[in-house]
Amino acid sequence: MFWSLCLISFGQGGYNPSLQAFGADQLGEEEDLPCNQTGQRKQSKRTLFFTWWYFGVCSGSLLGVSIMSYIQDTLGWSLGFAVPTLVMVASIGLFSCGTKFYAYNPGKAVRDNPKPFQSMVHCLKTAISRVFNCGIGELGHKVGLPELE
């Protein structure tokens, strides 16, 4: 049970925070939006994206709870677990089919250091060395000096 919860939290922490940023990143930079004839601004692409994003999340939660509980109660638990498994496999396949269409704009850090694993290891080593060398504190604050209050 413990390892199941660890894997769930690892999976949620790995993909959940980056989904919205990945989707919004596909839209590009915000340009000046034209006004319609009444002088009101049109909705931006990002506003439309997040509107549909939250609609999808909420409707998926509603349908998932209502339909999956009905399937599990009437048709059995095995089918109740098979349906989400098949939907997840289909979503991974659909995501993989669209990878050639995704916008990918690497940041400055990625262009300067094309080896992301090496960059992560360097960051972890720096953080660990600061912890063990008592370098924890505010930026610009020397830990070894006494504070005057």
C-alpha positions as CSV (number, residue, x, y, z in Angstrom):
1,M,0.0,0.0,0.0
2,F,2.8,2.4,0.9
3,W,4.6,1.9,-2.5
4,S,1.3,2.3,-4.4
5,L,0.8,5.7,-2.7
6,C,4.4,6.7,-3.4
7,L,4.0,5.8,-7.1
8,I,0.7,7.7,-7.4
9,S,2.2,10.8,-5.8
10,F,5.3,10.6,-8.0
11,G,3.1,10.2,-11.1
12,Q,0.8,13.1,-10.1
13,G,3.8,15.3,-9.3
14,G,5.5,14.4,-12.5
15,Y,2.9,15.2,-15.1
16,N,0.1,17.2,-13.4
17,P,1.9,20.5,-12.9
18,S,3.4,20.5,-16.4
19,L,0.2,19.8,-18.4
20,Q,-1.2,23.3,-18.3
21,A,2.1,24.9,-19.0
22,F,2.8,22.5,-21.9
23,G,-0.6,23.2,-23.4
24,A,-0.3,27.0,-23.0
25,D,3.2,26.8,-24.5
26,Q,1.8,25.5,-27.7
27,L,-0.1,28.8,-28.3
28,G,3.0,31.0,-28.7
29,E,3.3,34.6,-27.6
30,E,0.3,36.8,-27.0
31,E,0.0,39.3,-29.7
32,D,-2.1,42.5,-29.6
33,L,-5.7,41.3,-29.9
34,P,-8.0,43.2,-32.2
35,C,-11.2,44.6,-30.9
36,N,-14.6,43.8,-32.4
37,Q,-17.0,46.5,-33.6
38,T,-18.4,47.3,-30.2
39,G,-15.0,48.1,-28.8
40,Q,-14.7,44.9,-26.7
41,R,-11.5,42.9,-26.9
42,K,-11.7,39.4,-28.4
43,Q,-10.8,36.5,-26.1
44,S,-7.2,35.5,-26.4
45,K,-6.0,32.1,-27.4
46,R,-4.8,31.4,-23.9
47,T,-8.2,32.4,-22.4
48,L,-9.9,30.0,-24.7
49,F,-7.4,27.3,-24.0
50,F,-7.8,27.5,-20.2
51,T,-11.6,27.8,-20.6
52,W,-11.7,24.5,-22.5
53,W,-9.0,23.0,-20.3
54,Y,-11.1,23.5,-17.1
55,F,-14.2,22.4,-18.9
56,G,-12.5,19.2,-19.9
57,V,-11.1,18.6,-16.4
58,C,-14.5,19.1,-14.8
59,S,-16.5,17.2,-17.3
60,G,-14.0,14.3,-17.2
61,S,-14.2,14.2,-13.4
62,L,-18.0,14.2,-13.5
63,L,-18.2,11.5,-16.2
64,G,-15.4,9.5,-14.6
65,V,-17.1,9.3,-11.2
66,S,-20.7,8.8,-12.5
67,I,-20.0,6.4,-15.5
68,M,-17.2,4.4,-13.9
69,S,-19.2,3.8,-10.7
70,Y,-22.2,2.6,-12.8
71,I,-19.9,0.2,-14.8
72,Q,-18.3,-1.1,-11.6
73,D,-21.6,-1.6,-9.9
74,T,-23.5,-3.2,-12.8
75,L,-20.9,-4.9,-15.0
76,G,-18.1,-5.7,-12.5
77,W,-14.9,-4.5,-11.2
78,S,-12.7,-6.1,-13.9
79,L,-14.4,-4.1,-16.6
80,G,-14.4,-1.0,-14.3
81,F,-10.6,-1.2,-14.2
82,A,-10.2,-2.3,-17.9
83,V,-12.0,0.8,-19.3
84,P,-9.7,3.4,-17.7
85,T,-6.7,1.3,-18.7
86,L,-7.7,1.2,-22.3
87,V,-8.5,4.9,-22.3
88,M,-5.1,5.7,-20.8
89,V,-3.3,3.5,-23.5
90,A,-5.3,5.2,-26.2
91,S,-4.5,8.7,-24.8
92,I,-0.7,7.8,-24.7
93,G,-1.0,6.7,-28.4
94,L,-2.8,9.8,-29.4
95,F,-0.3,12.0,-27.6
96,S,2.6,10.1,-29.3
97,C,1.0,10.5,-32.7
98,G,0.9,14.3,-32.3
99,T,4.5,14.8,-31.2
100,K,5.7,16.0,-34.6
101,F,3.2,18.8,-34.5
102,Y,4.1,20.1,-31.0
103,A,5.9,23.4,-30.6
104,Y,9.2,23.0,-28.8
105,N,11.1,26.2,-27.9
106,P,14.1,25.3,-25.7
107,G,15.0,27.9,-23.2
108,K,18.4,29.5,-22.8
109,A,19.5,26.9,-20.2
110,V,18.7,24.1,-22.6
111,R,20.6,25.7,-25.5
112,D,23.6,26.4,-23.3
113,N,23.7,22.9,-21.8
114,P,22.2,20.3,-24.2
115,K,22.6,17.5,-21.5
116,P,19.6,17.9,-19.2
117,F,20.5,14.9,-17.0
118,Q,24.0,16.3,-16.3
119,S,22.4,19.7,-15.4
120,M,20.0,18.0,-13.0
121,V,22.9,16.1,-11.3
122,H,24.9,19.2,-11.0
123,C,22.0,21.1,-9.4
124,L,21.4,18.2,-6.9
125,K,25.2,18.1,-6.1
126,T,25.2,21.9,-5.5
127,A,22.1,21.7,-3.3
128,I,23.4,18.8,-1.2
129,S,26.8,20.5,-0.8
130,R,25.1,23.7,0.5
131,V,23.1,21.7,3.0
132,F,26.1,19.9,4.4
133,N,28.3,23.0,4.4
134,C,25.6,25.0,6.3
135,G,25.0,27.2,3.3
136,I,21.3,27.3,3.9
137,G,19.8,30.7,4.3
138,E,18.6,33.7,2.4
139,L,20.4,34.8,-0.7
140,G,23.2,37.2,0.1
141,H,23.0,36.2,3.8
142,K,26.2,34.7,5.3
143,V,25.2,32.0,7.7
144,G,28.3,32.1,9.9
145,L,27.9,35.8,11.0
146,P,25.8,36.7,14.0
147,E,22.6,38.6,13.3
148,L,21.8,41.9,14.9
149,E,18.2,42.5,15.7
